[in-house]
Amino acid sequence: MPGAVLRTDGPGAGTAARALAPETRRDLPRTLSSVVLEEGAAVLRVEAADTSSMRAALNSYLECLAVTENINRITKAEK
């Protein structure tokens, strides 16, 4: 079973963990995932039944992270 761990740290880590949490509870076919905040970093763990499932899950989570980081950057620039 393929597995991956994605870790993002910095000031937006808590926001990233909160944004990813609902996504990890979604029913993605043939995948298991979780996100926790560890030592100031958002840590996403993904296990998949096959490489196609892993690719789809990681694409989804990375897109969510990118959107979250863009929103953080935009809102901080407006302050």
C-alpha positions as CSV (number, residue, x, y, z in Angstrom):
1,M,0.0,0.0,0.0
2,P,1.7,3.3,-1.1
3,G,2.0,5.9,1.6
4,A,3.0,9.6,1.7
5,V,3.6,12.2,4.4
6,L,3.4,15.9,3.6
7,R,4.6,18.4,6.1
8,T,4.2,22.2,6.0
9,D,5.3,24.5,8.7
10,G,5.5,28.2,9.4
11,P,2.9,30.7,10.5
12,G,0.1,29.2,8.3
13,A,0.5,25.6,9.6
14,G,-2.4,25.7,11.9
15,T,-4.6,27.2,9.2
16,A,-3.5,24.5,6.8
17,A,-4.3,21.7,9.3
18,R,-7.8,23.2,10.0
19,A,-8.4,23.5,6.2
20,L,-7.3,19.9,5.5
21,A,-9.1,18.3,8.4
22,P,-12.6,18.2,6.7
23,E,-10.9,17.0,3.4
24,T,-9.4,14.0,5.2
25,R,-12.9,13.0,6.5
26,R,-14.2,12.9,2.9
27,D,-14.7,9.5,1.4
28,L,-11.9,9.3,-1.2
29,P,-12.0,5.9,-2.9
30,R,-9.3,3.5,-1.8
31,T,-7.5,6.0,0.4
32,L,-7.0,6.7,4.1
33,S,-5.7,10.0,5.3
34,S,-5.3,12.1,8.4
35,V,-3.9,15.5,9.4
36,V,-2.4,16.6,12.7
37,L,-0.6,19.6,14.0
38,E,2.9,18.4,15.3
39,E,5.5,20.7,16.7
40,G,4.1,23.7,14.8
41,A,3.7,21.8,11.5
42,A,0.7,20.5,9.7
43,V,1.4,16.8,8.9
44,L,-0.8,15.0,6.4
45,R,-0.5,11.2,6.1
46,V,-2.0,9.4,3.2
47,E,-2.2,5.7,2.4
48,A,-3.7,4.4,-0.8
49,A,-4.6,1.1,-2.4
50,D,-2.7,1.9,-5.6
51,T,-0.7,4.6,-7.3
52,S,-3.7,6.0,-9.1
53,S,-5.6,6.6,-5.9
54,M,-2.5,8.1,-4.3
55,R,-2.0,10.5,-7.2
56,A,-5.7,11.6,-7.0
57,A,-5.6,12.1,-3.3
58,L,-2.3,14.0,-3.3
59,N,-3.5,16.3,-6.1
60,S,-6.6,17.1,-4.1
61,Y,-4.7,17.8,-0.9
62,L,-2.0,19.8,-2.6
63,E,-4.6,22.0,-4.3
64,C,-6.3,22.6,-1.0
65,L,-3.0,23.6,0.6
66,A,-2.2,25.9,-2.3
67,V,-5.6,27.7,-2.0
68,T,-5.2,28.0,1.8
69,E,-1.7,29.5,1.4
70,N,-3.0,31.9,-1.3
71,I,-5.8,33.1,0.9
72,N,-3.4,33.6,3.8
73,R,-1.1,35.6,1.6
74,I,-3.9,37.8,0.2
75,T,-5.5,38.5,3.6
76,K,-2.2,39.4,5.2
77,A,-1.4,41.8,2.3
78,E,-4.7,43.6,2.8
79,K,-4.0,44.3,6.5
